Amino acid sequence: MAKFNIIQLSEFDTTQKIIESLSNVCTRAVLFSILDASKDATMIADEIKISLSTVYKSLSVLEDLTLVEINKFVISPEGKKIKQYRSRISKVEITLDGHEPVLNLYPNTKPARSL
């Protein structure tokens, strides 16, 4: 069986994936945007002035890491079902313990506002 080096192993490490996602300025901006209120992707894109495709990509990454949740669905005037997202975390702490990062995620306990 082949041995993996530290870089290869970190690809499978959830802590590493969360740190990498939060180091991306767009992903962080998306997360901050939905901290206090549920918003759909278009609202997020308009608010933080980035492309809709970048918002969807960021939301996909954050959802895969369970850092955001679909708070509710709304029906548009055209009858489309639109997801509204909300951050599941309110605070992140990253510390170093030897050569390993330690990640502490704090839940978002604020009641969600709708816009």
Biopython code that builds the backbone (N, CA, C, O; Angstrom):
import numpy as np
from Bio.PDB.StructureBuilder import StructureBuilder

atoms = [
    (1, "MET", "N", (0.837, -1.175, 0.000)),
    (1, "MET", "CA", (0.000, 0.000, 0.000)),
    (1, "MET", "C", (0.889, 1.248, 0.000)),
    (1, "MET", "O", (1.853, 1.330, 0.761)),
    (2, "ALA", "N", (0.562, 2.208, -0.849)),
    (2, "ALA", "CA", (1.363, 3.418, -0.977)),
    (2, "ALA", "C", (1.187, 4.304, 0.249)),
    (2, "ALA", "O", (0.092, 4.417, 0.800)),
    (3, "LYS", "N", (2.283, 4.930, 0.664)),
    (3, "LYS", "CA", (2.215, 5.869, 1.777)),
    (3, "LYS", "C", (1.956, 7.261, 1.219)),
    (3, "LYS", "O", (2.494, 7.635, 0.178)),
    (4, "PHE", "N", (1.127, 8.022, 1.923)),
    (4, "PHE", "CA", (0.821, 9.380, 1.516)),
    (4, "PHE", "C", (1.728, 10.349, 2.263)),
    (4, "PHE", "O", (2.061, 10.134, 3.428)),
    (5, "ASN", "N", (2.127, 11.426, 1.574)),
    (5, "ASN", "CA", (2.885, 12.463, 2.270)),
    (5, "ASN", "C", (1.908, 13.419, 2.960)),
    (5, "ASN", "O", (0.694, 13.313, 2.781)),
    (6, "ILE", "N", (2.440, 14.338, 3.736)),
    (6, "ILE", "CA", (1.605, 15.236, 4.537)),
    (6, "ILE", "C", (0.681, 16.088, 3.667)),
    (6, "ILE", "O", (-0.453, 16.358, 4.061)),
    (7, "ILE", "N", (1.143, 16.513, 2.499)),
    (7, "ILE", "CA", (0.312, 17.316, 1.599)),
    (7, "ILE", "C", (-0.848, 16.479, 1.080)),
    (7, "ILE", "O", (-1.983, 16.953, 1.037)),
    (8, "GLN", "N", (-0.579, 15.254, 0.690)),
    (8, "GLN", "CA", (-1.643, 14.384, 0.196)),
    (8, "GLN", "C", (-2.642, 14.061, 1.297)),
    (8, "GLN", "O", (-3.846, 14.025, 1.041)),
    (9, "LEU", "N", (-2.175, 13.829, 2.499)),
    (9, "LEU", "CA", (-3.076, 13.532, 3.605)),
    (9, "LEU", "C", (-3.967, 14.719, 3.936)),
    (9, "LEU", "O", (-5.132, 14.540, 4.292)),
    (10, "SER", "N", (-3.432, 15.928, 3.822)),
    (10, "SER", "CA", (-4.216, 17.110, 4.163)),
    (10, "SER", "C", (-5.393, 17.310, 3.214)),
    (10, "SER", "O", (-6.353, 17.997, 3.563)),
    (11, "GLU", "N", (-5.334, 16.720, 2.018)),
    (11, "GLU", "CA", (-6.455, 16.817, 1.088)),
    (11, "GLU", "C", (-7.696, 16.125, 1.639)),
    (11, "GLU", "O", (-8.814, 16.458, 1.248)),
    (12, "PHE", "N", (-7.510, 15.164, 2.544)),
    (12, "PHE", "CA", (-8.627, 14.411, 3.109)),
    (12, "PHE", "C", (-9.015, 14.906, 4.499)),
    (12, "PHE", "O", (-9.965, 14.398, 5.094)),
    (13, "ASP", "N", (-8.295, 15.883, 5.014)),
    (13, "ASP", "CA", (-8.491, 16.394, 6.365)),
    (13, "ASP", "C", (-9.545, 17.502, 6.352)),
    (13, "ASP", "O", (-9.357, 18.532, 5.704)),
    (14, "THR", "N", (-10.644, 17.292, 7.062)),
    (14, "THR", "CA", (-11.727, 18.272, 7.083)),
    (14, "THR", "C", (-11.269, 19.596, 7.678)),
    (14, "THR", "O", (-11.647, 20.658, 7.182)),
    (15, "THR", "N", (-10.466, 19.550, 8.728)),
    (15, "THR", "CA", (-9.946, 20.784, 9.321)),
    (15, "THR", "C", (-9.187, 21.589, 8.278)),
    (15, "THR", "O", (-9.370, 22.802, 8.171)),
    (16, "GLN", "N", (-8.340, 20.924, 7.516)),
    (16, "GLN", "CA", (-7.568, 21.597, 6.474)),
    (16, "GLN", "C", (-8.495, 22.188, 5.413)),
    (16, "GLN", "O", (-8.274, 23.309, 4.956)),
    (17, "LYS", "N", (-9.518, 21.453, 5.025)),
    (17, "LYS", "CA", (-10.460, 21.950, 4.011)),
    (17, "LYS", "C", (-11.200, 23.190, 4.510)),
    (17, "LYS", "O", (-11.412, 24.133, 3.747)),
    (18, "ILE", "N", (-11.590, 23.195, 5.775)),
    (18, "ILE", "CA", (-12.276, 24.364, 6.332)),
    (18, "ILE", "C", (-11.335, 25.560, 6.375)),
    (18, "ILE", "O", (-11.729, 26.668, 6.012)),
    (19, "ILE", "N", (-10.104, 25.352, 6.812)),
    (19, "ILE", "CA", (-9.125, 26.446, 6.854)),
    (19, "ILE", "C", (-8.892, 27.001, 5.450)),
    (19, "ILE", "O", (-8.853, 28.217, 5.263)),
    (20, "GLU", "N", (-8.740, 26.122, 4.470)),
    (20, "GLU", "CA", (-8.537, 26.569, 3.091)),
    (20, "GLU", "C", (-9.740, 27.349, 2.579)),
    (20, "GLU", "O", (-9.573, 28.376, 1.921)),
    (21, "SER", "N", (-10.939, 26.882, 2.869)),
    (21, "SER", "CA", (-12.122, 27.590, 2.379)),
    (21, "SER", "C", (-12.245, 28.962, 3.028)),
    (21, "SER", "O", (-12.622, 29.927, 2.363)),
    (22, "LEU", "N", (-11.934, 29.062, 4.312)),
    (22, "LEU", "CA", (-12.030, 30.344, 5.005)),
    (22, "LEU", "C", (-10.896, 31.298, 4.641)),
    (22, "LEU", "O", (-10.982, 32.496, 4.909)),
    (23, "SER", "N", (-9.846, 30.777, 4.038)),
    (23, "SER", "CA", (-8.759, 31.657, 3.595)),
    (23, "SER", "C", (-9.102, 32.348, 2.276)),
    (23, "SER", "O", (-8.413, 33.284, 1.869)),
    (24, "ASN", "N", (-10.153, 31.894, 1.612)),
    (24, "ASN", "CA", (-10.593, 32.504, 0.360)),
    (24, "ASN", "C", (-11.472, 33.712, 0.675)),
    (24, "ASN", "O", (-12.481, 33.581, 1.368)),
    (25, "VAL", "N", (-11.098, 34.879, 0.173)),
    (25, "VAL", "CA", (-11.795, 36.121, 0.507)),
    (25, "VAL", "C", (-13.256, 36.093, 0.056)),
    (25, "VAL", "O", (-14.119, 36.610, 0.765)),
    (26, "CYS", "N", (-13.549, 35.510, -1.089)),
    (26, "CYS", "CA", (-14.935, 35.454, -1.570)),
    (26, "CYS", "C", (-15.782, 34.535, -0.698)),
    (26, "CYS", "O", (-16.913, 34.871, -0.347)),
    (27, "THR", "N", (-15.237, 33.387, -0.353)),
    (27, "THR", "CA", (-15.966, 32.446, 0.496)),
    (27, "THR", "C", (-16.237, 33.063, 1.864)),
    (27, "THR", "O", (-17.324, 32.908, 2.421)),
    (28, "ARG", "N", (-15.248, 33.756, 2.395)),
    (28, "ARG", "CA", (-15.428, 34.440, 3.683)),
    (28, "ARG", "C", (-16.497, 35.520, 3.589)),
    (28, "ARG", "O", (-17.328, 35.651, 4.487)),
    (29, "ALA", "N", (-16.480, 36.289, 2.511)),
    (29, "ALA", "CA", (-17.470, 37.353, 2.327)),
    (29, "ALA", "C", (-18.884, 36.774, 2.244)),
    (29, "ALA", "O", (-19.825, 37.344, 2.796)),
    (30, "VAL", "N", (-19.026, 35.649, 1.557)),
    (30, "VAL", "CA", (-20.332, 34.982, 1.469)),
    (30, "VAL", "C", (-20.780, 34.559, 2.864)),
    (30, "VAL", "O", (-21.931, 34.780, 3.240)),
    (31, "LEU", "N", (-19.896, 33.963, 3.617)),
    (31, "LEU", "CA", (-20.228, 33.503, 4.969)),
    (31, "LEU", "C", (-20.628, 34.675, 5.869)),
    (31, "LEU", "O", (-21.607, 34.578, 6.609)),
    (32, "PHE", "N", (-19.881, 35.778, 5.812)),
    (32, "PHE", "CA", (-20.212, 36.956, 6.618)),
    (32, "PHE", "C", (-21.568, 37.532, 6.222)),
    (32, "PHE", "O", (-22.307, 38.031, 7.069)),
    (33, "SER", "N", (-21.887, 37.461, 4.944)),
    (33, "SER", "CA", (-23.135, 38.022, 4.436)),
    (33, "SER", "C", (-24.364, 37.327, 5.010)),
    (33, "SER", "O", (-25.415, 37.948, 5.167)),
    (34, "ILE", "N", (-24.236, 36.046, 5.320)),
    (34, "ILE", "CA", (-25.395, 35.278, 5.795)),
    (34, "ILE", "C", (-25.286, 34.923, 7.277)),
    (34, "ILE", "O", (-25.888, 33.956, 7.744)),
    (35, "LEU", "N", (-24.522, 35.705, 7.989)),
    (35, "LEU", "CA", (-24.348, 35.468, 9.421)),
    (35, "LEU", "C", (-25.616, 35.808, 10.204)),
    (35, "LEU", "O", (-26.035, 35.036, 11.066)),
    (36, "ASP", "N", (-26.222, 36.943, 9.911)),
    (36, "ASP", "CA", (-27.380, 37.414, 10.681)),
    (36, "ASP", "C", (-28.720, 37.217, 9.993)),
    (36, "ASP", "O", (-29.764, 37.219, 10.645)),
    (37, "ALA", "N", (-28.692, 37.045, 8.677)),
    (37, "ALA", "CA", (-29.950, 36.949, 7.932)),
    (37, "ALA", "C", (-29.845, 35.910, 6.828)),
    (37, "ALA", "O", (-28.788, 35.727, 6.224)),
    (38, "SER", "N", (-30.950, 35.237, 6.577)),
    (38, "SER", "CA", (-31.018, 34.279, 5.472)),
    (38, "SER", "C", (-31.117, 35.046, 4.163)),
    (38, "SER", "O", (-31.871, 36.013, 4.052)),
    (39, "LYS", "N", (-30.346, 34.604, 3.174)),
    (39, "LYS", "CA", (-30.356, 35.273, 1.873)),
    (39, "LYS", "C", (-30.216, 34.245, 0.772)),
    (39, "LYS", "O", (-29.640, 33.174, 0.966)),
    (40, "ASP", "N", (-30.755, 34.591, -0.390)),
    (40, "ASP", "CA", (-30.538, 33.725, -1.547)),
    (40, "ASP", "C", (-29.257, 34.163, -2.256)),
    (40, "ASP", "O", (-28.684, 35.206, -1.940)),
    (41, "ALA", "N", (-28.825, 33.364, -3.203)),
    (41, "ALA", "CA", (-27.544, 33.617, -3.877)),
    (41, "ALA", "C", (-27.518, 34.970, -4.580)),
    (41, "ALA", "O", (-26.497, 35.657, -4.557)),
    (42, "THR", "N", (-28.621, 35.358, -5.199)),
    (42, "THR", "CA", (-28.670, 36.642, -5.905)),
    (42, "THR", "C", (-28.513, 37.804, -4.931)),
    (42, "THR", "O", (-27.802, 38.766, -5.220)),
    (43, "MET", "N", (-29.167, 37.719, -3.791)),
    (43, "MET", "CA", (-29.042, 38.773, -2.775)),
    (43, "MET", "C", (-27.598, 38.889, -2.292)),
    (43, "MET", "O", (-27.082, 39.991, -2.108)),
    (44, "ILE", "N", (-26.960, 37.750, -2.089)),
    (44, "ILE", "CA", (-25.563, 37.742, -1.634)),
    (44, "ILE", "C", (-24.665, 38.382, -2.686)),
    (44, "ILE", "O", (-23.833, 39.231, -2.364)),
    (45, "ALA", "N", (-24.833, 37.976, -3.946)),
    (45, "ALA", "CA", (-24.010, 38.513, -5.043)),
    (45, "ALA", "C", (-24.173, 40.024, -5.153)),
    (45, "ALA", "O", (-23.192, 40.747, -5.325)),
    (46, "ASP", "N", (-25.414, 40.503, -5.054)),
    (46, "ASP", "CA", (-25.670, 41.944, -5.139)),
    (46, "ASP", "C", (-25.041, 42.686, -3.959)),
    (46, "ASP", "O", (-24.476, 43.766, -4.129)),
    (47, "GLU", "N", (-25.141, 42.112, -2.783)),
    (47, "GLU", "CA", (-24.628, 42.770, -1.578)),
    (47, "GLU", "C", (-23.111, 42.886, -1.569)),
    (47, "GLU", "O", (-22.568, 43.944, -1.251)),
    (48, "ILE", "N", (-22.425, 41.802, -1.917)),
    (48, "ILE", "CA", (-20.963, 41.829, -1.801)),
    (48, "ILE", "C", (-20.263, 42.070, -3.141)),
    (48, "ILE", "O", (-19.035, 42.059, -3.222)),
    (49, "LYS", "N", (-21.054, 42.286, -4.176)),
    (49, "LYS", "CA", (-20.530, 42.700, -5.495)),
    (49, "LYS", "C", (-19.561, 41.688, -6.099)),
    (49, "LYS", "O", (-18.477, 42.043, -6.561)),
    (50, "ILE", "N", (-19.975, 40.414, -6.087)),
    (50, "ILE", "CA", (-19.213, 39.387, -6.798)),
    (50, "ILE", "C", (-20.180, 38.639, -7.708)),
    (50, "ILE", "O", (-21.397, 38.750, -7.564)),
    (51, "SER", "N", (-19.630, 37.887, -8.634)),
    (51, "SER", "CA", (-20.477, 37.201, -9.611)),
    (51, "SER", "C", (-21.338, 36.135, -8.942)),
    (51, "SER", "O", (-20.975, 35.566, -7.913)),
    (52, "LEU", "N", (-22.476, 35.887, -9.555)),
    (52, "LEU", "CA", (-23.393, 34.873, -9.049)),
    (52, "LEU", "C", (-22.751, 33.489, -9.066)),
    (52, "LEU", "O", (-22.973, 32.683, -8.162)),
    (53, "SER", "N", (-21.951, 33.217, -10.103)),
    (53, "SER", "CA", (-21.291, 31.903, -10.175)),
    (53, "SER", "C", (-20.293, 31.725, -9.027)),
    (53, "SER", "O", (-20.154, 30.622, -8.498)),
    (54, "THR", "N", (-19.601, 32.795, -8.639)),
    (54, "THR", "CA", (-18.674, 32.725, -7.507)),
    (54, "THR", "C", (-19.435, 32.477, -6.209)),
    (54, "THR", "O", (-18.979, 31.721, -5.351)),
    (55, "VAL", "N", (-20.588, 33.112, -6.069)),
    (55, "VAL", "CA", (-21.417, 32.891, -4.880)),
    (55, "VAL", "C", (-21.863, 31.433, -4.817)),
    (55, "VAL", "O", (-21.765, 30.796, -3.768)),
    (56, "TYR", "N", (-22.355, 30.902, -5.942)),
    (56, "TYR", "CA", (-22.803, 29.505, -5.954)),
    (56, "TYR", "C", (-21.654, 28.542, -5.641)),
    (56, "TYR", "O", (-21.835, 27.559, -4.922)),
    (57, "LYS", "N", (-20.481, 28.832, -6.185)),
    (57, "LYS", "CA", (-19.327, 27.969, -5.906)),
    (57, "LYS", "C", (-18.971, 28.023, -4.418)),
    (57, "LYS", "O", (-18.722, 26.989, -3.798)),
    (58, "SER", "N", (-18.949, 29.225, -3.852)),
    (58, "SER", "CA", (-18.641, 29.387, -2.430)),
    (58, "SER", "C", (-19.681, 28.691, -1.559)),
    (58, "SER", "O", (-19.332, 28.013, -0.593)),
    (59, "LEU", "N", (-20.953, 28.856, -1.900)),
    (59, "LEU", "CA", (-22.019, 28.210, -1.129)),
    (59, "LEU", "C", (-21.912, 26.693, -1.197)),
    (59, "LEU", "O", (-22.159, 26.001, -0.209)),
    (60, "SER", "N", (-21.546, 26.183, -2.358)),
    (60, "SER", "CA", (-21.390, 24.738, -2.521)),
    (60, "SER", "C", (-20.283, 24.207, -1.610)),
    (60, "SER", "O", (-20.453, 23.190, -0.937)),
    (61, "VAL", "N", (-19.152, 24.908, -1.597)),
    (61, "VAL", "CA", (-18.029, 24.510, -0.734)),
    (61, "VAL", "C", (-18.448, 24.580, 0.734)),
    (61, "VAL", "O", (-18.208, 23.645, 1.499)),
    (62, "LEU", "N", (-19.068, 25.683, 1.117)),
    (62, "LEU", "CA", (-19.485, 25.866, 2.510)),
    (62, "LEU", "C", (-20.547, 24.852, 2.929)),
    (62, "LEU", "O", (-20.555, 24.381, 4.066)),
    (63, "GLU", "N", (-21.436, 24.522, 2.004)),
    (63, "GLU", "CA", (-22.476, 23.532, 2.305)),
    (63, "GLU", "C", (-21.864, 22.136, 2.457)),
    (63, "GLU", "O", (-22.257, 21.380, 3.345)),
    (64, "ASP", "N", (-20.912, 21.799, 1.599)),
    (64, "ASP", "CA", (-20.228, 20.502, 1.707)),
    (64, "ASP", "C", (-19.507, 20.358, 3.047)),
    (64, "ASP", "O", (-19.414, 19.260, 3.596)),
    (65, "LEU", "N", (-19.003, 21.465, 3.563)),
    (65, "LEU", "CA", (-18.293, 21.459, 4.843)),
    (65, "LEU", "C", (-19.236, 21.667, 6.034)),
    (65, "LEU", "O", (-18.791, 21.758, 7.178)),
    (66, "THR", "N", (-20.525, 21.739, 5.755)),
    (66, "THR", "CA", (-21.601, 21.967, 6.738)),
    (66, "THR", "C", (-21.431, 23.270, 7.520)),
    (66, "THR", "O", (-21.812, 23.353, 8.688)),
    (67, "LEU", "N", (-20.862, 24.277, 6.878)),
    (67, "LEU", "CA", (-20.712, 25.584, 7.511)),
    (67, "LEU", "C", (-21.906, 26.487, 7.232)),
    (67, "LEU", "O", (-22.111, 27.482, 7.927)),
    (68, "VAL", "N", (-22.692, 26.143, 6.218)),
    (68, "VAL", "CA", (-23.935, 26.861, 5.932)),
    (68, "VAL", "C", (-25.054, 25.838, 5.813)),
    (68, "VAL", "O", (-24.827, 24.647, 5.602)),
    (69, "GLU", "N", (-26.263, 26.347, 5.956)),
    (69, "GLU", "CA", (-27.433, 25.490, 5.797)),
    (69, "GLU", "C", (-28.471, 26.220, 4.957)),
    (69, "GLU", "O", (-28.466, 27.447, 4.853)),
    (70, "ILE", "N", (-29.344, 25.448, 4.370)),
    (70, "ILE", "CA", (-30.491, 26.041, 3.694)),
    (70, "ILE", "C", (-31.511, 26.298, 4.788)),
    (70, "ILE", "O", (-32.072, 25.368, 5.368)),
    (71, "ASN", "N", (-31.740, 27.568, 5.059)),
    (71, "ASN", "CA", (-32.618, 27.958, 6.156)),
    (71, "ASN", "C", (-34.085, 27.805, 5.777)),
    (71, "ASN", "O", (-34.917, 27.410, 6.593)),
    (72, "LYS", "N", (-34.383, 28.125, 4.521)),
    (72, "LYS", "CA", (-35.757, 27.977, 4.047)),
    (72, "LYS", "C", (-35.788, 28.104, 2.531)),
    (72, "LYS", "O", (-34.802, 28.477, 1.896)),
    (73, "PHE", "N", (-36.937, 27.785, 1.978)),
    (73, "PHE", "CA", (-37.179, 27.956, 0.556)),
    (73, "PHE", "C", (-38.255, 29.020, 0.396)),
    (73, "PHE", "O", (-39.205, 29.082, 1.177)),
    (74, "VAL", "N", (-38.096, 29.856, -0.624)),
    (74, "VAL", "CA", (-39.144, 30.817, -0.970)),
    (74, "VAL", "C", (-39.530, 30.570, -2.419)),
    (74, "VAL", "O", (-38.726, 30.084, -3.215)),
    (75, "ILE", "N", (-40.746, 30.904, -2.747)),
    (75, "ILE", "CA", (-41.237, 30.740, -4.112)),
    (75, "ILE", "C", (-41.226, 32.110, -4.777)),
    (75, "ILE", "O", (-41.816, 33.062, -4.266)),
    (76, "SER", "N", (-40.552, 32.203, -5.920)),
    (76, "SER", "CA", (-40.467, 33.463, -6.656)),
    (76, "SER", "C", (-41.803, 33.741, -7.345)),
    (76, "SER", "O", (-42.641, 32.846, -7.451)),
    (77, "PRO", "N", (-42.009, 34.975, -7.814)),
    (77, "PRO", "CA", (-43.233, 35.287, -8.563)),
    (77, "PRO", "C", (-43.404, 34.407, -9.810)),
    (77, "PRO", "O", (-44.520, 34.194, -10.283)),
    (78, "GLU", "N", (-42.281, 33.902, -10.330)),
    (78, "GLU", "CA", (-42.331, 33.021, -11.501)),
    (78, "GLU", "C", (-42.605, 31.569, -11.108)),
    (78, "GLU", "O", (-42.728, 30.704, -11.976)),
    (79, "GLY", "N", (-42.702, 31.302, -9.814)),
    (79, "GLY", "CA", (-42.985, 29.954, -9.337)),
    (79, "GLY", "C", (-41.751, 29.098, -9.085)),
    (79, "GLY", "O", (-41.868, 27.897, -8.846)),
    (80, "LYS", "N", (-40.568, 29.707, -9.138)),
    (80, "LYS", "CA", (-39.334, 28.953, -8.883)),
    (80, "LYS", "C", (-39.077, 28.843, -7.380)),
    (80, "LYS", "O", (-39.343, 29.772, -6.617)),
    (81, "LYS", "N", (-38.555, 27.693, -6.979)),
    (81, "LYS", "CA", (-38.196, 27.451, -5.580)),
    (81, "LYS", "C", (-36.763, 27.955, -5.374)),
    (81, "LYS", "O", (-35.829, 27.470, -6.012)),
    (82, "ILE", "N", (-36.602, 28.929, -4.480)),
    (82, "ILE", "CA", (-35.302, 29.568, -4.264)),
    (82, "ILE", "C", (-34.811, 29.253, -2.852)),
    (82, "ILE", "O", (-35.535, 29.429, -1.872)),
    (83, "LYS", "N", (-33.562, 28.783, -2.770)),
    (83, "LYS", "CA", (-32.951, 28.465, -1.478)),
    (83, "LYS", "C", (-32.468, 29.740, -0.796)),
    (83, "LYS", "O", (-31.894, 30.622, -1.435)),
    (84, "GLN", "N", (-32.706, 29.822, 0.500)),
    (84, "GLN", "CA", (-32.130, 30.890, 1.307)),
    (84, "GLN", "C", (-31.152, 30.247, 2.291)),
    (84, "GLN", "O", (-31.493, 29.315, 3.020)),
    (85, "TYR", "N", (-29.936, 30.771, 2.287)),
    (85, "TYR", "CA", (-28.839, 30.193, 3.059)),
    (85, "TYR", "C", (-28.571, 30.997, 4.321)),
    (85, "TYR", "O", (-28.859, 32.191, 4.398)),
    (86, "ARG", "N", (-28.019, 30.318, 5.293)),
    (86, "ARG", "CA", (-27.630, 30.963, 6.545)),
    (86, "ARG", "C", (-26.384, 30.282, 7.085)),
    (86, "ARG", "O", (-26.226, 29.068, 6.957)),
    (87, "SER", "N", (-25.506, 31.063, 7.687)),
    (87, "SER", "CA", (-24.291, 30.522, 8.297)),
    (87, "SER", "C", (-24.649, 29.695, 9.524)),
    (87, "SER", "O", (-25.478, 30.103, 10.338)),
    (88, "ARG", "N", (-24.026, 28.543, 9.652)),
    (88, "ARG", "CA", (-24.222, 27.695, 10.837)),
    (88, "ARG", "C", (-23.212, 28.038, 11.929)),
    (88, "ARG", "O", (-23.329, 27.563, 13.058)),
    (89, "ILE", "N", (-22.221, 28.863, 11.589)),
    (89, "ILE", "CA", (-21.198, 29.235, 12.567)),
    (89, "ILE", "C", (-21.167, 30.748, 12.747)),
    (89, "ILE", "O", (-21.464, 31.504, 11.821)),
    (90, "SER", "N", (-20.807, 31.172, 13.943)),
    (90, "SER", "CA", (-20.694, 32.608, 14.205)),
    (90, "SER", "C", (-19.258, 33.024, 14.491)),
    (90, "SER", "O", (-18.915, 34.205, 14.433)),
    (91, "LYS", "N", (-18.422, 32.034, 14.800)),
    (91, "LYS", "CA", (-17.044, 32.352, 15.171)),
    (91, "LYS", "C", (-16.162, 31.149, 14.873)),
    (91, "LYS", "O", (-16.580, 29.998, 15.008)),
    (92, "VAL", "N", (-14.927, 31.444, 14.462)),
    (92, "VAL", "CA", (-13.935, 30.401, 14.189)),
    (92, "VAL", "C", (-12.642, 30.787, 14.898)),
    (92, "VAL", "O", (-12.213, 31.940, 14.852)),
    (93, "GLU", "N", (-12.035, 29.816, 15.547)),
    (93, "GLU", "CA", (-10.710, 30.011, 16.140)),
    (93, "GLU", "C", (-9.789, 28.931, 15.596)),
    (93, "GLU", "O", (-10.118, 27.745, 15.595)),
    (94, "ILE", "N", (-8.635, 29.373, 15.138)),
    (94, "ILE", "CA", (-7.622, 28.431, 14.656)),
    (94, "ILE", "C", (-6.381, 28.632, 15.513)),
    (94, "ILE", "O", (-5.844, 29.737, 15.593)),
    (95, "THR", "N", (-5.934, 27.568, 16.147)),
    (95, "THR", "CA", (-4.719, 27.622, 16.950)),
    (95, "THR", "C", (-3.787, 26.515, 16.481)),
    (95, "THR", "O", (-4.207, 25.576, 15.806)),
    (96, "LEU", "N", (-2.534, 26.637, 16.843)),
    (96, "LEU", "CA", (-1.563, 25.616, 16.478)),
    (96, "LEU", "C", (-1.178, 24.813, 17.707)),
    (96, "LEU", "O", (-0.881, 25.363, 18.767)),
    (97, "ASP", "N", (-1.191, 23.504, 17.538)),
    (97, "ASP", "CA", (-0.778, 22.587, 18.596)),
    (97, "ASP", "C", (0.329, 21.731, 18.003)),
    (97, "ASP", "O", (0.073, 20.727, 17.339)),
    (98, "GLY", "N", (1.558, 22.143, 18.254)),
    (98, "GLY", "CA", (2.675, 21.463, 17.597)),
    (98, "GLY", "C", (2.650, 21.807, 16.113)),
    (98, "GLY", "O", (2.720, 22.976, 15.734)),
    (99, "HIS", "N", (2.552, 20.797, 15.297)),
    (99, "HIS", "CA", (2.512, 21.014, 13.852)),
    (99, "HIS", "C", (1.108, 20.875, 13.280)),
    (99, "HIS", "O", (0.933, 20.881, 12.061)),
    (100, "GLU", "N", (0.121, 20.752, 14.136)),
    (100, "GLU", "CA", (-1.250, 20.545, 13.684)),
    (100, "GLU", "C", (-2.133, 21.737, 14.039)),
    (100, "GLU", "O", (-2.068, 22.239, 15.160)),
    (101, "PRO", "N", (-2.961, 22.197, 13.094)),
    (101, "PRO", "CA", (-3.923, 23.242, 13.432)),
    (101, "PRO", "C", (-5.088, 22.648, 14.223)),
    (101, "PRO", "O", (-5.517, 21.521, 13.973)),
    (102, "VAL", "N", (-5.585, 23.423, 15.172)),
    (102, "VAL", "CA", (-6.765, 23.036, 15.940)),
    (102, "VAL", "C", (-7.851, 24.045, 15.598)),
    (102, "VAL", "O", (-7.658, 25.253, 15.734)),
    (103, "LEU", "N", (-8.980, 23.543, 15.161)),
    (103, "LEU", "CA", (-10.073, 24.383, 14.694)),
    (103, "LEU", "C", (-11.229, 24.304, 15.678)),
    (103, "LEU", "O", (-11.700, 23.215, 16.007)),
    (104, "ASN", "N", (-11.681, 25.452, 16.144)),
    (104, "ASN", "CA", (-12.864, 25.523, 17.005)),
    (104, "ASN", "C", (-13.930, 26.320, 16.278)),
    (104, "ASN", "O", (-13.724, 27.486, 15.941)),
    (105, "LEU", "N", (-15.068, 25.689, 16.039)),
    (105, "LEU", "CA", (-16.198, 26.332, 15.380)),
    (105, "LEU", "C", (-17.287, 26.562, 16.414)),
    (105, "LEU", "O", (-17.618, 25.662, 17.186)),
    (106, "TYR", "N", (-17.841, 27.764, 16.429)),
    (106, "TYR", "CA", (-18.883, 28.106, 17.385)),
    (106, "TYR", "C", (-20.201, 28.275, 16.640)),
    (106, "TYR", "O", (-20.249, 28.968, 15.624)),
    (107, "PRO", "N", (-21.271, 27.650, 17.128)),
    (107, "PRO", "CA", (-22.542, 27.683, 16.400)),
    (107, "PRO", "C", (-23.157, 29.075, 16.351)),
    (107, "PRO", "O", (-22.980, 29.892, 17.254)),
    (108, "ASN", "N", (-23.868, 29.310, 15.290)),
    (108, "ASN", "CA", (-24.604, 30.556, 15.106)),
    (108, "ASN", "C", (-25.956, 30.382, 15.794)),
    (108, "ASN", "O", (-26.844, 29.710, 15.270)),
    (109, "THR", "N", (-26.102, 30.980, 16.947)),
    (109, "THR", "CA", (-27.328, 30.811, 17.730)),
    (109, "THR", "C", (-28.283, 31.990, 17.597)),
    (109, "THR", "O", (-29.352, 31.996, 18.207)),
    (110, "LYS", "N", (-27.905, 32.987, 16.803)),
    (110, "LYS", "CA", (-28.779, 34.143, 16.615)),
    (110, "LYS", "C", (-29.994, 33.720, 15.794)),
    (110, "LYS", "O", (-29.859, 32.934, 14.856)),
    (111, "PRO", "N", (-31.176, 34.228, 16.132)),
    (111, "PRO", "CA", (-32.335, 33.915, 15.297)),
    (111, "PRO", "C", (-32.156, 34.527, 13.907)),
    (111, "PRO", "O", (-31.683, 35.655, 13.766)),
    (112, "ALA", "N", (-32.537, 33.775, 12.903)),
    (112, "ALA", "CA", (-32.370, 34.241, 11.521)),
    (112, "ALA", "C", (-33.392, 35.319, 11.197)),
    (112, "ALA", "O", (-34.579, 35.191, 11.497)),
    (113, "ARG", "N", (-32.901, 36.379, 10.580)),
    (113, "ARG", "CA", (-33.792, 37.416, 10.056)),
    (113, "ARG", "C", (-34.014, 37.122, 8.588)),
    (113, "ARG", "O", (-33.120, 36.615, 7.909)),
    (114, "SER", "N", (-35.180, 37.432, 8.103)),
    (114, "SER", "CA", (-35.455, 37.306, 6.671)),
    (114, "SER", "C", (-35.436, 38.689, 6.059)),
    (114, "SER", "O", (-35.899, 39.658, 6.661)),
    (115, "LEU", "N", (-34.898, 38.769, 4.866)),
    (115, "LEU", "CA", (-34.854, 40.060, 4.169)),
    (115, "LEU", "C", (-35.882, 40.104, 3.076)),
    (115, "LEU", "O", (-35.998, 41.110, 2.377)),
]
sb = StructureBuilder()
sb.init_structure("model")
sb.init_model(0)
sb.init_chain("A")
sb.init_seg("    ")
for serial, (resi, resn, name, xyz) in enumerate(atoms, 1):
    if name == "N":
        sb.init_residue(resn, " ", resi, " ")
    sb.init_atom(name, np.array(xyz, "f"), 0.0, 1.0, " ", f" {name:<3s}", serial, name[0])
structure = sb.get_structure()
